[in-house]
Amino acid sequence: MIFTRHTKALILILFIVCFHYPVFAQEEGGGIDVFLHPKKFYKKFFPHLKVKKPDIDSTYIKTYPDYLTVGSHLILPDIYLDLTSKSAINGSSGATSNWRTNIGNIIAFSASYRFITAGFAMVLSSNRKNNQDYAQSSYRTATIKYNGEAFCFQFKYIRTRGFTDVNESNSDSLSRYTKREDLLVKEYQFEGLYNFSWKKYSYYAPIDYTHRQLKTRFGFLVKAGAYYNELSADTNLLTAKQRSFFEDFNDIRKIRTTSFKLSPGAGLNLVFFKRFYAAIAVFTPYNLYVYNYFTKDDNLVHKGASIAFVLDANVSLGYQSERLYAGLRYQFDSKHVAFNEVEMASLFSYFGIDVGYRFKAPKVVRKIYKATMPPGM
């Protein structure tokens, strides 16, 4: 039987499940770990499987199935996290925690071959010159992505430690700001995207450069995702001065949220002088948040649900040839969530510089990919 692009999502999910949780298939010789033998897995469970590549319009999109695409990315981020009291007590608005990081630059690397992209990022420099009074911050992220012509799936892990409350009125000491080296944010993201205009418009041509847009094109998109976020600290999230303005928020040391979104969007790739491009994509969803508060020793004290508005957008400008690519990018991701007696607003935005190169994939890469991916991919 022949599988088209609509079944690639299912195949990828099964592959990821097998990656994390080895599946054992009984054969005459006993149990066998099918993750270690992918060909036997497909032969046993999908004996007639053959992924059929969809036909994109090659006059609009150029693909590079035989090339390995590698890139480096310099990111200059702004990371904001605000916690505001909803209390009617006079002066509560002035007790808002305005947490900021001291991250100067982030360096990221990525590699793509055929349908798979993997990347990671880390802090290149901390202690910005204008933030000498801030706590030292760290940032790490890892990403793996499946890029089909119509479907795109991404798993991402983000870890940020070390924040500074720049609201001077919250400080308990003689210091101007409140340093919170113990403040930690961890997030796990799983996103899926469907491109309604996949035959002529490539959403990720200006993002991970696995495609190249040859002619100007506009496209409609939809993004869905599930996200787990944890804000935690070794001590109370609030200083002693703040606590009287935050009702029912005593000794809270951890806030966990699980959110879900279904987001319509649109994108435009503008191509000029054949090799230069300008691109924009915007998503404006409402997310469903389920949240929990925890005190010391992970004691649950409150749980609830909320609807939040989230704005997700990116703009880029760059150059692409057969081998070389380079670009400038601005990414913006803003959230505003109302919890019980508090509101949390977060912003992650960055200005980035991308530089990369495509070359014939080494034999070992082609061999490993062929041995682990479904037939036809």
Phi, psi and omega per residue, in radians:
M1 nan 2.692 -3.066
I2 -1.884 2.284 3.095
F3 -1.850 2.341 3.100
T4 -1.733 -2.968 -3.077
R5 -1.036 -0.461 -3.058
H6 -1.222 -0.284 3.131
T7 -1.746 -0.098 -3.139
K8 -1.098 -0.581 3.125
A9 -1.055 -0.830 3.130
L10 -1.087 -0.741 3.142
I11 -1.089 -0.757 -3.132
L12 -1.110 -0.762 3.136
I13 -1.052 -0.759 3.104
L14 -1.091 -0.670 3.134
F15 -1.146 -0.739 3.134
I16 -1.135 -0.730 3.107
V17 -1.035 -0.745 3.126
C18 -1.180 -0.500 3.134
F19 -1.206 -0.716 -3.088
H20 -1.523 -0.564 -3.085
Y21 -2.240 1.714 -3.104
P22 -0.932 2.319 3.140
V23 -1.810 2.382 -3.086
F24 -1.928 2.182 3.132
A25 -1.936 2.267 -3.127
Q26 -1.343 2.252 3.011
E27 -2.243 3.128 -3.077
E28 -1.027 -0.597 -3.111
G29 -1.458 0.073 -3.129
G30 1.924 -2.901 -3.109
G31 -1.238 2.559 3.133
I32 -2.450 2.347 3.118
D33 -1.323 1.832 -3.046
V34 -1.282 -0.298 3.056
F35 -1.164 -0.620 3.123
L36 -1.355 -0.159 3.135
H37 -2.366 1.236 -3.063
P38 -0.982 -0.671 -3.118
K39 -1.096 -0.671 3.108
K40 -1.189 -0.596 3.101
F41 -1.080 -0.885 -3.121
Y42 -1.164 -0.643 -3.135
K43 -1.145 -0.630 -3.096
K44 -1.404 -0.817 -3.030
F45 -1.646 -0.463 3.116
F46 -2.319 1.175 -3.018
P47 -1.107 -0.435 -3.113
H48 -1.931 0.266 -3.085
L49 -1.201 2.311 3.000
K50 -2.650 1.965 -3.124
V51 -1.316 2.180 3.136
K52 -1.744 2.177 -3.137
K53 -1.254 2.308 3.084
P54 -1.248 2.681 -3.111
D55 -1.591 1.826 3.048
I56 -1.505 2.865 3.135
D57 -1.446 1.842 -3.057
S58 -1.219 -0.175 3.051
T59 -1.390 -0.275 3.137
Y60 -1.894 -0.574 -3.052
I61 -2.285 2.326 3.059
K62 -1.879 2.238 3.097
T63 -1.913 2.823 -3.089
Y64 -2.308 1.201 -3.042
P65 -1.169 -0.418 -3.101
D66 -1.736 0.014 -3.075
Y67 -1.796 2.557 2.941
L68 -1.705 2.146 -3.112
T69 -1.800 2.105 3.123
V70 -2.121 2.553 -3.109
G71 -2.651 2.739 3.006
S72 -2.125 2.593 -3.012
H73 -2.410 2.118 3.053
L74 -1.725 2.151 -3.014
I75 -2.095 2.275 3.059
L76 -1.945 1.729 -2.950
P77 -1.686 2.794 2.876
D78 -2.184 2.097 -3.115
I79 -2.128 1.986 -3.128
Y80 -2.054 2.517 3.058
L81 -2.551 2.004 -3.101
D82 -2.037 2.396 3.087
L83 -2.141 2.010 -3.016
T84 -2.065 2.415 3.097
S85 -1.377 2.433 3.056
K86 -1.700 0.148 -3.097
S87 -1.162 2.633 3.095
A88 -1.491 0.009 3.121
I89 -1.075 2.366 -3.128
N90 -1.071 2.237 3.116
G91 1.605 0.035 -3.093
S92 -1.139 -0.574 -3.124
S93 -1.150 -0.474 3.134
G94 -1.372 -0.110 -3.132
A95 -1.700 0.238 -3.123
T96 -1.086 2.361 3.004
S97 -1.433 2.101 3.080
N98 -1.923 1.499 -3.079
W99 -1.455 2.320 3.124
R100 -2.307 2.712 3.084
T101 -1.747 2.972 3.106
N102 -2.037 0.640 -3.105
I103 -1.503 2.128 3.139
G104 -1.493 -1.015 -3.125
N105 -2.433 2.606 3.066
I106 -2.123 2.351 3.072
I107 -1.908 2.330 -3.113
A108 -2.270 2.653 3.100
F109 -2.319 2.574 3.136
S110 -2.517 2.716 3.075
A111 -2.506 2.401 -3.104
S112 -2.336 2.401 3.023
Y113 -2.496 2.126 -3.117
R114 0.948 -1.896 -3.024
F115 -1.690 -0.089 -2.991
I116 -2.013 2.340 3.026
T117 -2.201 2.352 3.081
A118 -2.301 2.549 -3.135
G119 -2.779 2.885 3.060
F120 -2.622 2.831 -3.123
A121 -2.539 2.673 3.109
M122 -2.635 2.862 -3.139
V123 -1.255 2.227 3.081
L124 -1.547 -0.651 3.108
S125 -2.592 2.512 3.069
S126 -2.157 -3.057 3.133
N127 1.007 1.178 3.049
R128 -1.004 2.566 -3.064
K129 -1.055 -0.577 -3.119
N130 -1.579 0.089 -3.125
N131 -2.186 0.830 -3.087
Q132 -1.160 -0.413 -3.118
D133 -1.595 0.115 -3.107
Y134 -1.547 2.727 2.996
A135 -1.239 2.653 3.109
Q136 -1.261 2.435 -3.084
S137 -2.055 2.679 3.027
S138 -2.301 2.676 -3.087
Y139 -2.600 2.317 3.062
R140 -2.485 2.579 3.070
T141 -2.640 2.633 3.070
A142 -2.404 2.444 -3.051
T143 -2.397 2.461 2.939
I144 -2.342 2.388 -2.987
K145 -2.400 2.473 2.990
Y146 -1.856 2.176 -3.100
N147 -2.001 1.658 2.962
G148 -1.578 3.006 3.118
E149 -1.146 -0.715 -3.118
A150 -1.769 -0.673 -3.076
F151 -1.845 2.553 3.022
C152 -2.394 2.274 3.092
F153 -2.163 2.448 -3.089
Q154 -2.456 2.355 2.963
F155 -2.026 2.314 -3.077
K156 -2.432 2.406 3.065
Y157 -2.057 2.306 -3.117
I158 -2.264 2.358 3.119
R159 -2.371 2.120 3.138
T160 -2.235 2.188 3.123
R161 -2.227 2.487 3.073
G162 1.661 1.710 3.141
F163 -2.192 2.834 3.083
T164 -2.293 2.226 3.058
D165 -1.437 1.922 -3.057
V166 -1.549 0.049 3.020
N167 -1.380 1.815 -3.000
E168 -1.101 -0.467 -3.101
S169 -1.229 -0.235 -3.137
N170 -1.550 -0.168 -3.040
S171 -1.195 2.337 3.097
D172 -1.590 -0.147 -3.039
S173 -2.103 -2.997 3.109
L174 -1.348 -0.190 3.129
S175 -1.191 2.616 -3.135
R176 -1.166 -0.759 -3.104
Y177 -2.029 2.906 3.081
T178 -1.801 1.923 3.139
K179 -1.444 2.277 3.138
R180 -2.207 1.329 3.088
E181 -1.119 -0.372 -3.099
D182 -1.489 -0.125 -3.096
L183 -1.325 2.203 -3.034
L184 -2.307 2.352 3.050
V185 -2.123 2.161 3.061
K186 -2.112 2.425 -3.139
E187 -2.474 2.392 3.035
Y188 -2.055 2.219 -3.092
Q189 -2.139 2.355 2.956
F190 -2.252 2.020 -3.070
E191 -2.145 2.572 3.003
G192 -2.267 2.477 -3.119
L193 -2.303 2.403 3.037
Y194 -2.060 2.278 -3.124
N195 -1.820 1.875 -3.122
F196 -1.150 -0.399 -3.068
S197 -1.904 0.576 -2.965
W198 -1.068 -0.443 -3.104
K199 -1.184 -0.510 -3.060
K200 -2.224 -0.240 -3.116
Y201 -2.124 2.229 3.119
S202 -1.881 2.016 -3.138
Y203 -1.178 -0.707 -3.031
Y204 -1.733 0.181 3.017
A205 -1.003 -0.738 3.099
P206 -1.613 0.178 -3.096
I207 -1.915 -0.967 3.093
D208 -2.087 0.032 2.950
Y209 1.115 0.386 3.042
T210 -1.309 -0.371 3.024
H211 -2.090 2.893 3.035
R212 -2.334 2.140 3.120
Q213 -1.365 2.159 -3.085
L214 -1.651 -0.529 3.136
K215 -2.325 2.643 -3.141
T216 -1.014 2.371 -3.117
R217 -2.727 2.520 3.087
F218 -1.918 2.529 -3.117
G219 -2.521 2.688 3.059
F220 -1.794 2.479 -3.022
L221 -2.351 2.830 2.945
V222 -2.492 2.362 -3.106
K223 -2.143 2.359 3.059
A224 -2.230 2.621 -3.105
G225 -2.855 2.800 3.021
A226 -2.222 2.384 -3.002
Y227 -2.403 2.392 3.038
Y228 -2.073 2.208 -3.103
N229 -2.269 2.422 3.116
E230 -2.345 2.078 3.021
L231 -1.817 2.120 -3.059
S232 -2.494 2.814 3.092
A233 -2.646 2.785 3.123
D234 -1.285 -0.427 3.121
T235 -2.197 -3.026 3.135
N236 -0.954 2.408 3.110
L237 -1.112 -0.401 -3.088
L238 -1.916 2.635 3.031
T239 -1.396 2.919 -3.116
A240 -1.049 -0.613 -3.135
K241 -1.161 -0.508 -3.077
Q242 -1.438 -0.533 -2.876
R243 -1.038 -0.553 -3.132
S244 -1.206 -0.292 -3.133
F245 -1.692 -0.085 -3.131
F246 -2.002 1.755 -3.117
E247 -1.275 2.498 3.097
D248 0.955 0.637 -3.116
F249 -2.350 0.676 -3.084
N250 -1.422 2.323 3.061
D251 0.938 0.624 3.070
I252 -1.386 2.166 -3.097
R253 -2.051 -0.116 -3.103
K254 -2.701 2.390 3.013
I255 -2.178 2.092 3.094
R256 -1.924 2.352 3.089
T257 -2.282 2.495 2.967
T258 -2.145 2.181 -3.070
S259 -2.239 2.721 -3.123
F260 -2.371 2.468 3.132
K261 -2.462 2.656 2.993
L262 -2.354 1.946 -2.898
S263 -2.190 2.073 2.977
P264 -1.319 2.649 -3.140
G265 -2.738 3.064 3.122
A266 -2.599 2.647 -3.140
G267 -2.493 2.735 3.122
L268 -2.426 2.234 2.977
N269 -1.938 1.974 3.135
L270 -1.767 2.073 -3.105
V271 -1.880 2.291 3.104
F272 -2.471 2.634 -3.047
F273 0.905 0.563 3.037
K274 1.198 -0.753 -3.017
R275 -1.965 -0.089 -3.137
F276 -1.806 2.640 -3.087
Y277 -2.549 2.728 2.930
A278 -2.317 2.387 -3.040
A279 -2.439 2.612 3.065
I280 -2.572 2.477 3.048
A281 -2.504 2.391 -3.065
V282 -2.357 2.348 3.030
F283 -2.214 2.372 -3.117
T284 -2.283 1.400 -3.085
P285 -1.718 2.911 2.846
Y286 -1.880 2.255 -3.121
N287 -1.793 2.534 2.991
L288 -1.639 2.149 -3.138
Y289 -1.949 2.307 2.947
V290 -1.988 2.149 -2.999
Y291 -2.231 2.730 3.131
N292 -2.450 2.460 3.024
Y293 -1.836 2.479 3.110
F294 -2.300 2.493 3.032
T295 -1.725 -2.857 3.128
K296 -1.009 2.543 3.139
D297 1.115 0.468 3.067
D298 1.038 0.669 3.074
N299 -1.455 2.078 -3.138
L300 -1.306 2.193 -3.123
V301 -2.047 -0.309 3.129
H302 -2.805 2.550 3.024
K303 -2.528 2.693 -3.124
G304 -3.008 -3.012 -3.124
A305 -2.416 2.685 -3.088
S306 -2.695 2.721 3.040
I307 -1.870 2.306 -3.084
A308 -2.261 2.600 3.063
F309 -1.617 2.306 -3.112
V310 -2.262 2.297 3.088
L311 -1.970 2.217 -3.096
D312 -2.269 2.082 -3.093
A313 -2.607 2.680 3.027
N314 -2.552 2.537 -3.137
V315 -2.309 2.406 -3.130
S316 -2.554 2.764 3.124
L317 -2.526 2.310 -3.084
G318 -2.990 -2.872 -3.057
Y319 -2.369 2.405 3.053
Q320 -2.411 2.315 2.981
S321 -2.135 -2.942 -3.141
E322 -1.070 -0.649 -3.070
R323 -1.970 -0.800 -2.985
L324 -1.722 2.539 2.993
Y325 -2.508 2.639 3.108
A326 -2.726 2.542 -3.105
G327 -2.832 2.863 3.013
L328 -1.994 2.438 -3.067
R329 -2.466 2.512 2.995
Y330 -2.174 2.163 -3.108
Q331 -2.019 2.447 -3.073
F332 -2.414 2.202 3.121
D333 -2.448 1.920 -3.050
S334 -2.166 2.404 3.129
K335 -2.324 2.545 3.074
H336 -2.455 1.963 -3.015
V337 -2.147 2.352 3.064
A338 -1.729 2.033 3.060
F339 -1.778 -2.989 3.086
N340 -1.211 1.969 3.090
E341 1.173 -0.009 3.107
V342 -2.445 2.796 3.018
E343 -2.180 2.432 3.114
M344 -2.108 2.225 3.092
A345 -2.107 2.335 3.132
S346 -2.328 2.616 3.112
L347 -2.462 2.254 2.960
F348 -2.205 1.966 3.106
S349 -2.370 2.693 3.110
Y350 -2.729 2.684 2.946
F351 -1.841 2.215 -3.037
G352 -2.242 2.686 3.061
I353 -2.103 2.159 -3.119
D354 -1.939 2.344 3.045
V355 -2.451 2.314 -3.128
G356 -2.772 3.111 -3.046
Y357 -2.587 2.529 3.049
R358 -1.919 2.420 3.088
F359 -2.625 2.850 -3.131
K360 -0.991 2.184 -3.082
A361 -1.083 2.337 3.091
P362 -1.042 2.712 -3.088
K363 -1.027 -0.666 -3.109
V364 -1.145 -0.634 3.107
V365 -1.152 -0.810 3.137
R366 -1.085 -0.674 -3.114
K367 -1.168 -0.806 3.136
I368 -1.131 -0.741 -3.135
Y369 -1.091 -0.811 -3.122
K370 -1.108 -0.608 -3.090
A371 -1.329 -0.359 -3.051
T372 -1.932 -0.403 -3.105
M373 -1.548 2.743 3.082
P374 -1.061 2.673 3.130
P375 -0.993 2.290 3.135
G376 1.720 -0.316 -3.138
M377 -1.494 nan nan
